[in-house]
Amino acid sequence: GHHPMLLSATLIAATREPSGSADDAACQACSTQPTTEGILLAARAATAQSPSTDQADAYLLQAEAAAAAGRAQSAASLVETALGLAPGDPECLYLRARLSFGDQARGRQVRDDLRAAVAATGWRRTDPDAASLALAAILVRTGALAEAEPVLRRLVRDRPENAVMLALDAPEAFGRL
């Protein structure tokens, strides 16, 4: 994603007005008042995706299409390429977990991917609760109830309609997400 120091510098630079008027000389604080243009530029910089995230999204779309067409190996390869471009990206991690959900040999990676996706920011197209629901389903299914409980409580507290998804059979619910 973004480089916090660069964004901070952009925001600071964008919010400074050139000084020089008599009023500015009398009031040094006025020289740091944000301009409308500066605020808009800083907001645009903060919300723009990095080129690597844009590229990762292109690979994710291809991966989703490949998975829908039954080309699991191609989908997995495309997700790995996306993760190479945007390591730790929640959308990439969530799709990799979804592609491997039924593969018990990859259970640890699925849980790790879902944990990382749930903890991450930067969701663009997917509701982050989908990853939380999937994580909760896997944790319950594997008997990790102590870890599942706070995830389940947060899901229902933050959005009561999640209780409906939780009431469904977990593997089937995950397949519909």
N, C-alpha and C positions, 0 to 999 in steps of 0.2 A: 503494500500500500503506500501510504504517504510517509514523508519524512517530516516528523513533528518540528524539528528545528527549522527546516526550510519554510514550512507553513507559518511558523511563528514569525520568522523574519519577513515573509511576504505580508503578513497581517500588519506588522509594525510599520513596514515601509509604506504600505498602501493607506495607512490611516494618518500619515503625517501630511500636513499642508505646508507648502512653502511659506516661510515667514517673510516679513519685510514691511508690512504696513505699520503705521504708528500704533494701532491697537495691539498688534503682535509684540511690539517692543515693550508696551506697558504690561503685557500679560503673557509671560512665557508659556503658561499652561495652554494658551490658545493654539500654540503650534502643534499640539498633539491631539487636537480634536479630530475625530474621524470625518472624512468626507464621504458623501454618499457613494461616489465612484469608488473610493478606496474600500468601503465596506462590501460593495457588490463584487469587486475584483477578488477580495479575500474570500467571500462566500463561494464564488465560482471555483477558486483554487481548492477550497476545502471539500467541495462536493464532487469534483472531477475525479474520475477513476484514472489510475495509472495506466499507461499503455500496456503493461504486462497483465493487468486485470482484464482489460478489454480483450487481449489476445486469449487469455485463459477462458473468458466467457465464450469466445468463438469455438474453442475446443470443447467446452462443456455442452454447447448446443449440438455439436456433431456427435458427442458421446451419447447424449440422450436419444438422438435419432438412431444411432447404431443399436443401442439397447432396445429401443422400441421395435426395431427390425429383427431382433434376435441375434445380433452380432455382438455377443458378450465380450469376446476377446478384443475386438476392435474398440468397443466402448471403454474397456479397462485401459487400453493403451492410450486412448485420447484423454482420459481423465489424468493419467500419469503425466502426460505432456502438459496439461493444464496446471497441475500441481507444481511442475518444474518451473512454469512461468510465474505462478503466484503461490509460493509455499505457504501453508497454513491458511489458505483461503477457505472460509466456511462452506461456500457453495461446492468447491472441489472436493473437500473432505466428505461432505454429506453425500454427494453423488457416488464417490468411491465406496462409502459404507453401504449405500443402497444396492450397488452392483454386487457386493460381496455378502449381503445379508444372509442368504441361505447357505453359504459355504462355512460349515463349522470349523474347517481348518484355518479360516481367516477370522475367527471370532474375536481374537484379541485385537487385531488391527481394526476391525469394525468398531469395537468399543472405544479404542483409542481415537479413531477418526471422529466418532460421534462426540466424545468428550471434548476434543479440541474444537469441533465445529460449534458446540453449544457455548463454549467459553469465548469464542471469537466474535469480533464485530465485522462489519463489512458485508452483511447479507444484502443481496440486490434483488433477486427474483424469488427467493424461497422464504416462506414464513419460518423464522428461527424455531418456533415451537414444533415444527415438523421434526427437526433434529432432536429436540428434547423428548418428544413423544417416542421417537425411535430408540433413543438411549434408554428411556425408562422401560420400554418394552423388553429390550435385551437384558437389562439388569434384572428385571423381575423374572424373565425366563431362565436366566442363569443363576438365580438364587441370591443375587447381590442386593438384597432388600435394604440394607442399611444405606447403601449408596443411592438406591432408587427412590427412597422415601422423600428426601429433600427436593429431588427433581419433580416428583409427582405433586408434592405440596405446592411448589412454586407454579407449576403449570395450571393447577386448579385455582389457586389464589389469584394469579394474574389474569386468567381468562376462564371463567367458570364453564364455558362451553367445551373446554378441553376434556371435561369429565366424560362427555359422550364418547370421544375417541378412546379414552382410557378404558371405558366399559367394553369396548370391542375386543375380540381376540387379537392379541398383540401382533403376531406375524401377519395376519390378514390386514389389520389396520395399517401396518407399516407399508405393505404393498400398495395401498391406495394413496399414500402420501405423495 
